[in-house]
Amino acid sequence: VVWHMIGHLQRNKAKEVVAVADLFHGLDSPRLAKALNKRAEQVGRVMPCLVQVNVSGEDSKFGVAPGGVLSLLDAIAELPHLRIDGLMTLAAPSPDPERVRSQFALLRTLAEQHRRHAENIELRHLSMGMSGDFEVAVEEGATMLRIGSALFGARDYP
């Protein structure tokens, strides 16, 4: 089993993620990067991560702004116990998947611009697209999808 941790992470939970996750989809700040690097160093591993980018600009979403990707990658390049395998985003919700195509295209463009930024930054994966828009995400270069609702049905909240 390969475990992916998807979502926002508080720095004080870095120890748990480093202990159990094979890939973390949500790195969005230098402070979190330093906490993950410290914990990974303590257990003698390199932690694979995806940088979360807020391409929609929504205040309700986590992630670094597109204009902040370079400075975050610069900070991570100095951390030997982190490896950045790609970028991740959550597009704005929309009944029309074509309305989010530009958001997926922006993430792809950012990955292309910053690929090979440093030895520990590869940016080979794009984690984008959910059940309602995954086809457009694949067309724009997604290598990882989050399609739980398409596989298991809508959640039933009590």
Secondary structure, 3 states (H helix, E strand, C coil): CCCEEECCCCHHHHHHHHHHCCEEEEECCHHHHHHHHHHHHHHCCCEEEEEEECCCCCCCCCCECHHHHHHHHHHHHCCCCEEEEEEECCCCCCCCHHHHHHHHHHHHHHHHHHCCCECCEEEEEEEEEECCCHHHHHHCCCCEEECHHHHHCCCCCC
